[in-house]
Amino acid sequence: MLPFFIRRLVAALRVAATVMTLAFIMTRLSGDLAISIAGSNATHADIEAVRKAYEGGVECLLA
């Protein structure tokens, strides 16, 4: 029974690592995230407002 749980745990860790890697790659390849967040019809002012709101980066989102 223990080998079964170990195999399942290893499989779950592989899936989690794959999902995290793909999410990281897709966010980096998508270009400017401010444009993505603001939307396709956003004005330059809207995009700058998004950049200003998130200028702290990840630390800003985690706070």
Secondary structure in CASP SS format (residue, H / E / C, confidence):
PFRMAT SS
TARGET T0000
AUTHOR 0000-0000-0000
METHOD secondary structure of the structure
MODEL  1
M C 1.00
L H 1.00
P H 1.00
F H 1.00
F H 1.00
I H 1.00
R H 1.00
R H 1.00
L H 1.00
V H 1.00
A H 1.00
A H 1.00
L H 1.00
R H 1.00
V H 1.00
A H 1.00
A H 1.00
T H 1.00
V H 1.00
M H 1.00
T H 1.00
L H 1.00
A H 1.00
F H 1.00
I H 1.00
M H 1.00
T H 1.00
R H 1.00
L H 1.00
S C 1.00
G C 1.00
D C 1.00
L H 1.00
A H 1.00
I H 1.00
S H 1.00
I H 1.00
A H 1.00
G C 1.00
S C 1.00
N C 1.00
A C 1.00
T C 1.00
H H 1.00
A H 1.00
D H 1.00
I H 1.00
E H 1.00
A H 1.00
V H 1.00
R H 1.00
K H 1.00
A H 1.00
Y C 1.00
E C 1.00
G C 1.00
G C 1.00
V H 1.00
E H 1.00
C H 1.00
L H 1.00
L H 1.00
A C 1.00
END
